[in-house]
Every structure is written in C-alpha cells, then in structure tokens.
Amino acid sequence: MEAARFSVEAPATSSPRGPVTVPTLVRAPAVPGAHRIEVRAMRDSDIPAVLALVRPISEAAFLEWEDAPLLRRHLATNGPFTFVAECGGALVGAIIAGSVGVRGTISHVATAPAYRRRGVASALVCQTIAGFRAYGLRRIFLFTQDRNGPARRFWARCGFAETSAESTWETDL
Ligand SMILES: CC(C)(COP(=O)(O)OP(=O)(O)OC[C@H]1O[C@@H](n2cnc3c(N)ncnc32)[C@H](O)[C@@H]1OP(=O)(O)O)[C@@H](O)C(=O)NCCC(=O)NCCS
C-alpha cells in the first residue's frame, strides 16, 4: 500500500507560524500592491473553483473522486471544517475535512502552485483544527502518498507524526 498515515493529538498542535487561533489573514504576498490572502468558510458557490484547483493535482490520491454533488453534501454536514483561501477574488487554496465518528480527518488540502510556500495551507489547516476543537474532537488522521515528499514535509511541519504499529484497512463501495 502506498498511503502513509499521519495523526496529531490535540491540544498539542501549533501552527508553524504561531498558535492555532483561527487566523483570518495570512502573510501578505511579496508583490507590493498585490492582494492579501484571506481564509474563509467554503460555500456552495465555491465548488466549481475548488474542483478546478484540486482536480489537476497529481500528487494526492482520490482527488478525481471529488465532484460537485459530493462536495455539496459534504459542505451541508461538515461546513465548520472546510475552508478556502482567496487572493484578489481568486480561489488559491482549499481544505476539505470532516468528522468521522469521534475523530477528525482531512481529506485534501491544496494550494495553487503560484501561491505555495506563503503559509496558505498552514492557515487552512489552522482553521480546520480550530473547527475540530470547537466541535470537541481531540484526534485527527489523514493520509499522504509515500511519494509526495512536499506533503509529508508539510504535515510534519504542522506537528503531525506518522503512525506506527497500525495498518489501514479499506474497501471500495
Ligand atoms: C503540500 C501543499 C498543500 C503545501 O501548501 P503551501 O501553501 O505551500 O504550504 P505552506 O506555505 O503553509 O507551508 C508550510 C511549511 O510546510 C513545509 N513545506 C510546504 N511545502 C513544502 C515543499 N514543497 N518542500 C518542503 N517543505 C514544504 C515548509 O516547512 C513550509 O514552511 P516554509 O515555507 O516556511 O519553509 C502544496 O504543496 C500542495 O497543494 N500540494 C499538492 C496537493 C497535496 O499534495 N496536498 C497534500 C496531500 S492531501
């Protein structure tokens, strides 16, 4: 199996850029006069732009499963954990997460290539973690591809640790 599993134990989590305090504004872009990057809750009207952002990404698995009806249903039940990042009206990042039983899971986080390494994904993760905390969840899990080095470094930097002595079991529906 290619997927590796990471988990984080709340409340030890902290952002690489400070405590998890639900930031609404991320680091401003380096270009003078450029728009700032803002994180806000994902809305139904964002779905086409979210799909346009995530569908071409080859590094992460199962993105091809994201479609508009599935995302709409997901937002209806998991809105407090699912966010987008915007810059000048353009959608530049998204996080799709939800609660599973008594745990939280992050299905996907993605930043548009031109906006990477500016703290966008970190801010999205902080928002989702704050949502999980407010909901009462205390443990999060997620999966990465073994070959996705940037994602593995990103999650490690966010304070997640790869699990050991556990197997992932799955089946298709
Ligand atoms: C992984 C991904 C979400 C990171 O998004 P991002 O907005 O660039 O992340 P951040 O700017 O918040 O990065 C925070 C820290 O993570 C680490 N990091 C992020 N991308 C990295 C990379 N390509 N190489 C090494 N470290 C990286 C760094 O420590 C970074 O801090 P720094 O820039 O101060 O060094 C982005 O590369 C992406 O969208 N990849 C494709 C989709 C994907 O693989 N998603 C994850 C699997 S679900």
The ligand as an SDF file (V2000), in Angstrom:
LIG
                    3D

 48 50  0  0  0  0  0  0  0  0999 V2000
    1.5150   20.4370    0.2940 C   0  0  0  0  0  0  0  0  0  0  0  0
    0.8630   21.7860   -0.0030 C   0  0  0  0  0  0  0  0  0  0  0  0
   -0.6100   21.7370    0.3710 C   0  0  0  0  0  0  0  0  0  0  0  0
    1.5710   22.8800    0.8390 C   0  0  0  0  0  0  0  0  0  0  0  0
    0.9050   24.1170    0.6100 O   0  0  0  0  0  0  0  0  0  0  0  0
    1.5970   25.5340    0.9320 P   0  0  0  0  0  0  0  0  0  0  0  0
    0.5250   26.5560    0.9300 O   0  0  0  0  0  0  0  0  0  0  0  0
    2.7300   25.7440    0.0170 O   0  0  0  0  0  0  0  0  0  0  0  0
    2.1500   25.2660    2.4110 O   0  0  0  0  0  0  0  0  0  0  0  0
    2.7400   26.3420    3.4680 P   0  0  0  0  0  0  0  0  0  0  0  0
    3.2380   27.5500    2.7490 O   0  0  0  0  0  0  0  0  0  0  0  0
    1.7100   26.5680    4.5240 O   0  0  0  0  0  0  0  0  0  0  0  0
    3.9740   25.5130    4.0460 O   0  0  0  0  0  0  0  0  0  0  0  0
    4.2350   25.4130    5.4420 C   0  0  0  0  0  0  0  0  0  0  0  0
    5.5310   24.6560    5.6480 C   0  0  0  0  0  0  0  0  0  0  0  0
    5.3980   23.3110    5.1480 O   0  0  0  0  0  0  0  0  0  0  0  0
    6.6550   22.8760    4.5770 C   0  0  0  0  0  0  0  0  0  0  0  0
    6.5220   22.7270    3.1210 N   0  0  0  0  0  0  0  0  0  0  0  0
    5.4700   23.0660    2.3420 C   0  0  0  0  0  0  0  0  0  0  0  0
    5.7140   22.7590    1.0440 N   0  0  0  0  0  0  0  0  0  0  0  0
    6.9480   22.2290    1.0080 C   0  0  0  0  0  0  0  0  0  0  0  0
    7.7790   21.7280   -0.0390 C   0  0  0  0  0  0  0  0  0  0  0  0
    7.3640   21.7440   -1.3430 N   0  0  0  0  0  0  0  0  0  0  0  0
    9.0070   21.2610    0.2830 N   0  0  0  0  0  0  0  0  0  0  0  0
    9.4290   21.2490    1.5710 C   0  0  0  0  0  0  0  0  0  0  0  0
    8.6960   21.7180    2.6180 N   0  0  0  0  0  0  0  0  0  0  0  0
    7.4680   22.1940    2.3310 C   0  0  0  0  0  0  0  0  0  0  0  0
    7.6410   24.0190    4.8700 C   0  0  0  0  0  0  0  0  0  0  0  0
    8.1980   23.7700    6.1350 O   0  0  0  0  0  0  0  0  0  0  0  0
    6.7140   25.2390    4.9190 C   0  0  0  0  0  0  0  0  0  0  0  0
    7.2400   26.3180    5.6630 O   0  0  0  0  0  0  0  0  0  0  0  0
    8.2970   27.3430    4.9610 P   0  0  0  0  0  0  0  0  0  0  0  0
    7.7080   27.7590    3.6380 O   0  0  0  0  0  0  0  0  0  0  0  0
    8.3710   28.4830    5.9580 O   0  0  0  0  0  0  0  0  0  0  0  0
    9.5830   26.5650    4.8090 O   0  0  0  0  0  0  0  0  0  0  0  0
    1.0260   22.1850   -1.5060 C   0  0  0  0  0  0  0  0  0  0  0  0
    2.3520   21.9220   -1.9210 O   0  0  0  0  0  0  0  0  0  0  0  0
    0.0590   21.4640   -2.4410 C   0  0  0  0  0  0  0  0  0  0  0  0
   -1.0390   21.9620   -2.7120 O   0  0  0  0  0  0  0  0  0  0  0  0
    0.4670   20.2750   -2.9380 N   0  0  0  0  0  0  0  0  0  0  0  0
   -0.4180   19.4850   -3.8280 C   0  0  0  0  0  0  0  0  0  0  0  0
   -1.5860   18.8650   -3.0660 C   0  0  0  0  0  0  0  0  0  0  0  0
   -1.0990   17.9670   -1.9400 C   0  0  0  0  0  0  0  0  0  0  0  0
   -0.1510   17.2060   -2.0860 O   0  0  0  0  0  0  0  0  0  0  0  0
   -1.7870   18.0820   -0.7720 N   0  0  0  0  0  0  0  0  0  0  0  0
   -1.3930   17.3460    0.4320 C   0  0  0  0  0  0  0  0  0  0  0  0
   -1.8660   15.9550    0.4550 C   0  0  0  0  0  0  0  0  0  0  0  0
   -3.5680   15.8500    0.9460 S   0  0  0  0  0  0  0  0  0  0  0  0
  1  2  1  0
  2  3  1  0
  2  4  1  0
  2 36  1  0
  4  5  1  0
  5  6  1  0
  6  7  2  0
  6  8  1  0
  6  9  1  0
  9 10  1  0
 10 11  2  0
 10 12  1  0
 10 13  1  0
 13 14  1  0
 14 15  1  0
 15 16  1  0
 15 30  1  0
 16 17  1  0
 17 18  1  0
 17 28  1  0
 18 19  1  0
 18 27  1  0
 19 20  2  0
 20 21  1  0
 21 22  1  0
 21 27  2  0
 22 23  1  0
 22 24  2  0
 24 25  1  0
 25 26  2  0
 26 27  1  0
 28 29  1  0
 28 30  1  0
 30 31  1  0
 31 32  1  0
 32 33  2  0
 32 34  1  0
 32 35  1  0
 36 37  1  0
 36 38  1  0
 38 39  2  0
 38 40  1  0
 40 41  1  0
 41 42  1  0
 42 43  1  0
 43 44  2  0
 43 45  1  0
 45 46  1  0
 46 47  1  0
 47 48  1  0
M  END
$$$$
